[in-house]
Amino acid sequence: MNTRTTRALALTAALAATLLVTAACSSTKGVQYPAGVPVVEVNPDERGSVAGTGIESQDLVAVTDKMARSILAIPQIANATTAPIVILDPVINDTRFVIQKDIFLDRIRILLTQKSAGKVQFLARDRMAALQREQQLKQTGQVTSTSDPNVVAFKGADYILTGKLTGLPTRTSQGISDYVMYAFELIDARTSAIIWADMAEIKKQGLEDAAYR
């Protein structure tokens, strides 16, 4: 390849690159974020710029923090000589919002496990199928066991923790409003007595609705 041909190829490549840059600049002219809207990290307990009148992360954090503190303060927990055993019963969602409702009980359980210093124990009833399979494997000798596999050692619960989310929406030509009551109860599994109950109330209003999935 002679010098003249090399120079011609280099000039052609430079021209092509210039045209690509010019096209890219013209296609994003006037666009604030050519590469897309930047992601901003927000603390879960803070209200973000993308928000609606429904149940959001800051509500979850505030409500579950309050419930965990309230449960730890009752005599049946604070003064117990033996840690009470608690199981979870699914939350009832009676609001217009489609949400992962059981995240409320999950967060309360984690907070109590972390902060109760062993004063509360939870049973993994949602993992019962896996626990029963493991017990059967031990009983049939397919896996080893450090104790008698024929003795049922699954514990029973002292209390059941459950809750209900109730909503009261209002919509007019001027906007929308949503009131949500977060109510939780700790029920004696032997007597069905409600030994603890607490609630939180949050009301929001705005001009537009938001999609919750």
C-alpha positions as CSV (number, residue, x, y, z in Angstrom):
1,M,0.0,0.0,0.0
2,N,1.6,3.3,-1.1
3,T,1.7,6.5,0.9
4,R,-1.1,8.2,-1.1
5,T,-3.5,5.3,-0.4
6,T,-2.7,5.3,3.3
7,R,-3.4,9.0,3.6
8,A,-6.7,8.6,1.7
9,L,-7.8,5.8,4.1
10,A,-6.9,7.9,7.2
11,L,-8.8,10.9,5.9
12,T,-11.9,8.8,5.2
13,A,-11.8,7.3,8.7
14,A,-11.4,10.7,10.3
15,L,-14.4,12.0,8.3
16,A,-16.6,9.1,9.3
17,A,-15.8,9.6,12.9
18,T,-16.6,13.3,12.7
19,L,-20.0,12.5,11.1
20,L,-20.8,10.0,13.9
21,V,-20.1,12.6,16.6
22,T,-22.1,15.3,14.8
23,A,-25.1,12.9,14.4
24,A,-24.9,12.0,18.1
25,C,-24.8,15.6,19.2
26,S,-27.7,16.6,17.0
27,S,-29.9,13.6,18.2
28,T,-29.4,14.7,21.8
29,K,-29.6,18.4,21.3
30,G,-31.9,19.9,23.9
31,V,-32.1,16.7,26.0
32,Q,-31.2,17.3,29.6
33,Y,-29.9,13.8,30.3
34,P,-28.8,12.3,26.9
35,A,-27.8,9.0,28.6
36,G,-31.0,8.7,30.6
37,V,-32.2,10.1,33.9
38,P,-29.5,9.5,36.6
39,V,-30.2,7.2,39.4
40,V,-30.3,8.8,42.9
41,E,-29.9,6.8,46.1
42,V,-32.4,7.7,48.7
43,N,-32.6,6.5,52.3
44,P,-35.6,4.1,52.8
45,D,-36.9,6.3,55.6
46,E,-37.0,9.4,53.4
47,R,-39.7,10.5,51.0
48,G,-38.2,10.5,47.5
49,S,-39.0,12.7,44.5
50,V,-41.0,9.9,42.9
51,A,-43.9,9.5,45.2
52,G,-47.6,9.0,45.4
53,T,-50.3,8.9,48.1
54,G,-49.9,5.2,48.7
55,I,-47.9,3.0,51.0
56,E,-44.2,3.6,50.5
57,S,-40.8,2.7,52.0
58,Q,-40.8,5.6,54.5
59,D,-44.2,4.5,55.8
60,L,-43.0,0.9,56.2
61,V,-39.9,2.0,58.2
62,A,-41.8,4.4,60.4
63,V,-44.7,1.9,61.2
64,T,-42.5,-1.2,61.8
65,D,-40.1,0.8,64.0
66,K,-43.0,1.9,66.1
67,M,-44.5,-1.6,66.4
68,A,-41.2,-3.2,67.3
69,R,-40.6,-0.7,70.1
70,S,-44.2,-1.1,71.3
71,I,-44.0,-4.9,71.5
72,L,-40.7,-4.8,73.4
73,A,-42.3,-2.6,76.1
74,I,-45.2,-4.9,77.1
75,P,-44.8,-6.9,80.3
76,Q,-45.2,-10.3,78.6
77,I,-42.1,-9.6,76.6
78,A,-40.0,-7.3,78.8
79,N,-40.6,-9.3,82.0
80,A,-40.6,-12.8,80.7
81,T,-38.2,-15.3,82.3
82,T,-38.4,-17.5,79.3
83,A,-38.4,-16.0,75.8
84,P,-41.9,-16.3,74.3
85,I,-42.2,-18.0,71.0
86,V,-44.0,-16.1,68.2
87,I,-45.3,-17.1,64.8
88,L,-46.5,-14.8,62.0
89,D,-49.9,-14.8,60.5
90,P,-50.3,-13.0,57.1
91,V,-51.3,-9.4,57.1
92,I,-54.7,-8.5,55.7
93,N,-54.5,-5.8,53.0
94,D,-57.8,-3.9,52.9
95,T,-56.4,-1.0,50.9
96,R,-56.6,-0.1,47.2
97,F,-52.9,-0.6,46.9
98,V,-51.2,-3.8,45.5
99,I,-48.2,-4.2,47.8
100,Q,-46.0,-6.9,49.3
101,K,-48.0,-6.8,52.6
102,D,-46.0,-9.4,54.5
103,I,-42.9,-7.1,54.4
104,F,-44.4,-5.4,57.4
105,L,-44.3,-8.5,59.6
106,D,-40.9,-9.5,58.2
107,R,-39.4,-6.2,59.2
108,I,-41.0,-6.3,62.7
109,R,-39.6,-9.9,63.1
110,I,-36.1,-8.8,62.1
111,L,-36.1,-5.8,64.3
112,L,-37.3,-7.8,67.3
113,T,-34.7,-10.5,66.7
114,Q,-32.0,-7.9,66.5
115,K,-33.0,-5.7,69.4
116,S,-34.7,-7.9,71.9
117,A,-31.5,-9.5,73.2
118,G,-33.1,-12.9,73.0
119,K,-36.4,-11.9,74.7
120,V,-38.4,-13.1,71.7
121,Q,-38.1,-16.2,69.5
122,F,-39.8,-16.7,66.2
123,L,-40.6,-20.0,64.5
124,A,-39.9,-20.6,60.8
125,R,-43.4,-21.9,60.0
126,D,-43.1,-20.7,56.4
127,R,-40.3,-23.2,56.0
128,M,-42.3,-26.1,57.4
129,A,-42.2,-28.2,54.2
130,A,-38.4,-28.0,54.1
131,L,-38.1,-28.9,57.8
132,Q,-40.4,-31.9,57.4
133,R,-38.4,-33.2,54.5
134,E,-35.2,-32.9,56.5
135,Q,-36.9,-34.8,59.4
136,Q,-38.0,-37.6,57.0
137,L,-34.5,-37.9,55.6
138,K,-33.2,-38.4,59.2
139,Q,-35.9,-40.9,60.0
140,T,-35.1,-43.0,57.0
141,G,-31.4,-42.9,57.7
142,Q,-30.5,-41.1,54.5
143,V,-28.8,-38.3,56.5
144,T,-27.2,-38.4,59.9
145,S,-28.8,-37.0,63.0
146,T,-27.4,-35.8,66.4
147,S,-30.6,-36.6,68.2
148,D,-33.5,-39.1,68.0
149,P,-35.2,-38.3,64.6
150,N,-38.4,-40.1,65.7
151,V,-39.0,-37.5,68.4
152,V,-41.0,-34.6,67.2
153,A,-39.2,-31.5,68.4
154,F,-41.0,-28.8,66.5
155,K,-42.0,-26.1,69.0
156,G,-45.5,-24.7,69.4
157,A,-46.1,-20.9,69.6
158,D,-47.1,-18.8,72.6
159,Y,-48.2,-15.8,70.5
160,I,-49.3,-15.0,67.0
161,L,-48.3,-11.7,65.4
162,T,-50.6,-10.4,62.7
163,G,-52.0,-7.2,61.3
164,K,-54.4,-5.4,59.0
165,L,-53.9,-2.5,56.6
166,T,-57.1,-0.5,56.1
167,G,-57.5,2.3,53.5
168,L,-59.9,5.2,53.0
169,P,-59.4,6.9,49.6
170,T,-61.0,10.1,48.4
171,R,-60.9,11.4,44.8
172,T,-62.2,14.7,43.5
173,S,-61.4,17.0,40.5
174,Q,-58.8,18.7,42.7
175,G,-56.8,15.6,43.4
176,I,-56.7,12.4,45.5
177,S,-56.3,11.7,49.2
178,D,-55.4,8.4,50.9
179,Y,-55.7,7.5,54.6
180,V,-54.2,4.2,55.7
181,M,-54.5,2.7,59.2
182,Y,-51.7,0.1,60.0
183,A,-53.0,-2.1,62.9
184,F,-51.1,-5.0,64.5
185,E,-52.0,-7.5,67.2
186,L,-50.2,-10.1,69.3
187,I,-52.6,-12.9,70.1
188,D,-52.3,-15.5,72.8
189,A,-52.2,-18.9,70.9
190,R,-53.7,-20.8,73.9
191,T,-56.6,-18.4,74.9
192,S,-57.0,-16.3,71.7
193,A,-56.7,-13.2,73.9
194,I,-55.2,-10.1,72.3
195,I,-52.4,-9.2,74.7
196,W,-51.1,-6.3,72.6
197,A,-52.4,-4.0,69.9
198,D,-51.1,-0.9,68.4
199,M,-51.6,1.2,65.2
200,A,-50.2,4.0,63.1
201,E,-52.2,6.4,60.8
202,I,-50.8,8.1,57.7
203,K,-52.8,10.4,55.4
204,K,-51.5,11.8,52.1
205,Q,-52.9,13.9,49.3
206,G,-51.8,14.9,45.9
207,L,-52.7,16.0,42.4
208,E,-51.9,12.8,40.6
209,D,-52.2,9.1,41.3
210,A,-49.2,6.7,41.2
211,A,-48.9,3.0,40.2
212,Y,-48.2,0.5,42.9
213,R,-47.2,-3.0,41.9
